[in-house]
Amino acid sequence: MHVCRGTLRLLHLIAHIFKGLFLSYTKLHGTQSHALTEAQHKIILNWLHRSAEIIGIDIQVVGEQARPPTFVVANHISWLDILIIASVLPVSFLSKVEIRDWPLIGTLADKAGTLFIHRGSKNGAAEAINLMQTKLNAGHSVASFPEAKTTDGTAVHVFHPRLFAAAIETQAFVQPVALRYPHENGVNPLVPYLEPNIIKHAFRIMSTKRTVAEVTLCMPIECKDHTRKQVAQAARDAIANIVEVEAKVKK
């Protein structure tokens, strides 16, 4: 880890965030999240991809993107996962509504089409499904992490099936995405976000010379005539076949 490298990257990232705010108010201003154009999605993808480059992330993509609208689901290892997936695929993530009030980040997330929900509330799941259906019916893709927690990256936990109802109701395809942060010892030990201090965690990653992120776009899954549980299991297995097999090979 190199503190000077991390500091320089942090300063560069701050400048890039302000560039993102400028783009948000000039190119994305006044646009509803379900009405983002292809050109606007491209602006968001490019800005996020550059953000990953500044942090020091080398993104390697395998497979092909499914045609929107799709429900993109992935295994969850780090806060980096959101940045990486959103810099590869034109998707909107589900997020707790409190993030919308965060300085700078909340504005960027809002302009990028994030779907804010009252997580943990009595009607939180129903609210999420309704927002997802609106987005999918408008022809746009939505992304989520069905494990609902971060892991150490060596195994894929059970996928909670409830949100898959949105894909089934709208007859959208589900595209599983397998995320890996390879390292000579298996999973890059710096990446899993298993601690409460995100600033400290982020600075450690920015201080590292290079962090590789492998993104495997698995074959889309058709939801027709399948239950939420069946689709969730199929998506989980597709990702596990990549993540867990690679982990065993490294061992």
C-alpha positions as CSV (number, residue, x, y, z in Angstrom):
1,M,0.0,0.0,0.0
2,H,1.3,3.4,-0.9
3,V,-0.1,6.4,0.9
4,C,1.1,9.0,-1.7
5,R,-0.6,7.0,-4.4
6,G,-3.8,6.9,-2.4
7,T,-3.8,10.6,-1.7
8,L,-3.2,11.5,-5.3
9,R,-6.0,9.2,-6.5
10,L,-8.4,10.6,-3.8
11,L,-7.7,14.2,-5.0
12,H,-8.3,13.1,-8.6
13,L,-11.5,11.4,-7.6
14,I,-12.8,14.5,-5.8
15,A,-12.3,16.5,-8.9
16,H,-14.0,13.8,-11.0
17,I,-17.0,13.9,-8.6
18,F,-17.4,17.6,-9.2
19,K,-17.3,16.9,-13.0
20,G,-20.0,14.4,-12.4
21,L,-22.1,17.0,-10.6
22,F,-21.7,19.3,-13.6
23,L,-22.8,16.6,-16.0
24,S,-25.7,15.8,-13.7
25,Y,-27.1,19.3,-13.8
26,T,-26.3,19.9,-17.5
27,K,-27.0,16.6,-19.2
28,L,-29.3,14.7,-16.8
29,H,-31.2,17.6,-15.3
30,G,-35.0,17.3,-15.3
31,T,-35.0,13.7,-16.5
32,Q,-37.0,11.0,-14.6
33,S,-35.1,7.9,-13.8
34,H,-37.3,5.7,-15.9
35,A,-36.9,8.1,-18.9
36,L,-33.1,8.1,-19.3
37,T,-32.1,8.1,-22.9
38,E,-29.4,5.9,-24.5
39,A,-27.1,8.9,-24.7
40,Q,-27.6,9.7,-21.0
41,H,-26.9,6.1,-20.1
42,K,-23.7,6.4,-22.0
43,I,-22.7,9.5,-20.1
44,I,-23.3,7.7,-16.8
45,L,-21.4,4.6,-18.0
46,N,-18.4,6.6,-19.1
47,W,-18.3,8.7,-15.9
48,L,-18.5,5.6,-13.7
49,H,-15.9,3.7,-15.8
50,R,-13.5,6.6,-15.4
51,S,-14.2,6.6,-11.7
52,A,-13.1,3.0,-11.5
53,E,-9.9,3.8,-13.5
54,I,-9.1,6.7,-11.1
55,I,-9.5,4.4,-8.1
56,G,-7.2,1.9,-9.7
57,I,-9.6,-0.8,-10.8
58,D,-8.9,-2.8,-13.9
59,I,-12.2,-4.2,-15.1
60,Q,-12.2,-7.3,-17.3
61,V,-15.5,-8.3,-18.9
62,V,-16.5,-11.8,-20.2
63,G,-19.8,-12.5,-21.9
64,E,-22.4,-10.4,-23.5
65,Q,-25.0,-8.0,-22.2
66,A,-28.6,-9.1,-22.4
67,R,-30.9,-6.8,-24.3
68,P,-32.8,-4.5,-21.9
69,P,-35.0,-4.6,-20.0
70,T,-33.3,-7.1,-17.6
71,F,-33.1,-7.7,-13.9
72,V,-29.4,-7.9,-13.3
73,V,-28.3,-9.9,-10.2
74,A,-24.8,-10.4,-8.8
75,N,-22.9,-11.8,-5.9
76,H,-21.9,-9.1,-3.4
77,I,-18.4,-8.6,-2.1
78,S,-17.8,-4.9,-1.8
79,W,-19.1,-1.4,-2.3
80,L,-17.0,-1.6,-5.4
81,D,-19.5,-4.0,-6.9
82,I,-22.0,-1.2,-7.6
83,L,-19.4,1.0,-9.3
84,I,-18.1,-1.8,-11.5
85,I,-21.5,-3.2,-12.6
86,A,-22.9,0.2,-13.3
87,S,-19.8,1.1,-15.4
88,V,-20.3,-2.0,-17.5
89,L,-24.1,-2.2,-17.8
90,P,-26.8,0.6,-18.1
91,V,-28.6,-0.3,-14.9
92,S,-30.3,1.4,-12.0
93,F,-29.6,0.0,-8.5
94,L,-31.9,-0.2,-5.5
95,S,-30.7,1.9,-2.6
96,K,-31.9,2.9,0.8
97,V,-33.6,6.3,0.7
98,E,-31.2,7.9,3.2
99,I,-28.4,7.9,0.6
100,R,-30.3,10.5,-1.4
101,D,-29.6,13.0,1.3
102,W,-25.8,12.3,1.3
103,P,-23.7,15.3,0.1
104,L,-22.6,15.0,-3.5
105,I,-23.0,11.2,-3.6
106,G,-26.8,11.4,-3.1
107,T,-27.2,13.9,-6.0
108,L,-25.1,11.7,-8.3
109,A,-27.0,8.6,-7.4
110,D,-30.3,10.4,-7.9
111,K,-29.4,11.7,-11.3
112,A,-28.1,8.3,-12.4
113,G,-31.5,6.8,-11.9
114,T,-31.1,5.1,-8.6
115,L,-34.3,3.6,-7.2
116,F,-34.6,4.8,-3.6
117,I,-36.6,2.6,-1.2
118,H,-37.4,2.7,2.5
119,R,-35.4,-0.4,3.4
120,G,-36.5,-2.2,6.5
121,S,-39.9,-0.6,6.5
122,K,-43.1,-2.7,6.6
123,N,-43.8,-2.0,2.9
124,G,-40.2,-1.8,1.8
125,A,-40.2,-4.9,-0.4
126,A,-43.5,-4.1,-2.0
127,E,-42.2,-0.5,-2.7
128,A,-39.0,-2.0,-4.3
129,I,-41.0,-4.3,-6.5
130,N,-43.3,-1.6,-7.7
131,L,-40.4,0.7,-8.6
132,M,-38.6,-2.1,-10.4
133,Q,-41.7,-2.9,-12.4
134,T,-42.1,0.7,-13.5
135,K,-38.4,0.8,-14.6
136,L,-38.6,-2.6,-16.4
137,N,-41.9,-1.7,-18.1
138,A,-40.2,1.5,-19.4
139,G,-37.5,-0.6,-21.1
140,H,-34.7,-0.1,-18.6
141,S,-32.7,-2.5,-16.5
142,V,-32.5,-2.8,-12.8
143,A,-29.8,-4.4,-10.6
144,S,-29.6,-5.8,-7.1
145,F,-27.7,-8.1,-4.9
146,P,-30.0,-10.9,-3.8
147,E,-27.7,-12.2,-1.1
148,A,-28.5,-8.9,0.8
149,K,-25.1,-8.8,2.4
150,T,-21.4,-8.8,1.5
151,T,-19.3,-11.9,1.6
152,D,-15.6,-12.8,1.5
153,G,-16.0,-13.6,-2.2
154,T,-15.2,-17.4,-2.0
155,A,-18.8,-18.6,-2.0
156,V,-22.3,-17.4,-3.1
157,H,-24.9,-17.4,-0.5
158,V,-28.7,-18.0,-0.9
159,F,-30.5,-15.6,-3.2
160,H,-33.6,-14.1,-1.6
161,P,-36.3,-14.6,-4.2
162,R,-38.8,-11.8,-3.4
163,L,-37.5,-9.1,-5.8
164,F,-37.5,-11.6,-8.7
165,A,-41.3,-11.1,-8.7
166,A,-40.7,-7.8,-10.6
167,A,-39.0,-9.7,-13.5
168,I,-41.6,-12.4,-13.6
169,E,-44.5,-9.9,-13.6
170,T,-42.9,-7.8,-16.4
171,Q,-41.6,-10.9,-18.3
172,A,-38.1,-9.5,-18.2
173,F,-35.1,-11.7,-18.4
174,V,-32.7,-12.1,-15.5
175,Q,-29.0,-11.8,-16.2
176,P,-26.7,-13.2,-13.5
177,V,-23.4,-11.4,-13.2
178,A,-20.5,-13.2,-11.5
179,L,-18.0,-10.8,-9.8
180,R,-14.5,-11.9,-8.8
181,Y,-11.5,-9.9,-7.6
182,P,-8.7,-12.4,-8.4
183,H,-5.5,-12.6,-6.5
184,E,-2.6,-15.0,-6.3
185,N,-4.1,-16.4,-3.1
186,G,-7.7,-16.5,-4.4
187,V,-9.8,-13.5,-3.6
188,N,-8.0,-10.1,-3.2
189,P,-8.0,-9.7,0.6
190,L,-8.3,-5.9,0.4
191,V,-11.6,-6.0,-1.5
192,P,-14.3,-7.7,0.7
193,Y,-16.1,-5.0,2.6
194,L,-16.6,-6.7,6.0
195,E,-15.8,-3.7,8.2
196,P,-17.8,-0.6,9.1
197,N,-15.4,2.1,8.0
198,I,-15.9,2.6,4.3
199,I,-13.5,5.6,4.1
200,K,-10.6,3.6,5.5
201,H,-11.5,0.7,3.3
202,A,-11.7,2.8,0.1
203,F,-8.4,4.5,0.9
204,R,-6.6,1.2,1.2
205,I,-7.9,0.2,-2.2
206,M,-6.9,3.5,-3.8
207,S,-3.4,3.1,-2.3
208,T,-2.9,-0.2,-4.0
209,K,-1.2,-0.2,-7.4
210,R,-3.8,-2.2,-9.2
211,T,-7.0,-4.1,-8.4
212,V,-8.4,-6.5,-11.0
213,A,-12.2,-7.0,-11.2
214,E,-13.5,-9.8,-13.3
215,V,-17.1,-9.4,-14.5
216,T,-18.7,-12.4,-16.1
217,L,-22.1,-11.8,-17.8
218,C,-23.9,-15.1,-17.6
219,M,-26.6,-16.4,-20.0
220,P,-29.9,-14.6,-19.4
221,I,-32.6,-16.6,-17.6
222,E,-36.2,-16.6,-18.9
223,C,-38.8,-16.2,-16.1
224,K,-41.8,-17.4,-18.0
225,D,-43.6,-20.3,-16.2
226,H,-41.1,-20.2,-13.3
227,T,-41.5,-19.3,-9.7
228,R,-39.5,-16.6,-7.9
229,K,-37.6,-19.3,-6.0
230,Q,-36.8,-21.3,-9.1
231,V,-35.4,-18.2,-10.9
232,A,-33.5,-17.1,-7.9
233,Q,-31.9,-20.5,-7.5
234,A,-31.0,-20.7,-11.2
235,A,-29.3,-17.2,-11.0
236,R,-27.5,-18.1,-7.9
237,D,-26.2,-21.4,-9.4
238,A,-25.0,-19.7,-12.6
239,I,-22.9,-17.3,-10.5
240,A,-21.7,-20.0,-8.1
241,N,-20.5,-22.1,-11.0
242,I,-18.0,-19.4,-11.8
243,V,-17.1,-17.9,-8.4
244,E,-16.9,-21.1,-6.4
245,V,-15.2,-23.2,-9.0
246,E,-12.5,-20.5,-9.4
247,A,-12.1,-20.3,-5.7
248,K,-11.5,-24.1,-5.5
249,V,-9.0,-24.0,-8.4
250,K,-7.0,-21.3,-6.5
251,K,-6.9,-23.5,-3.4
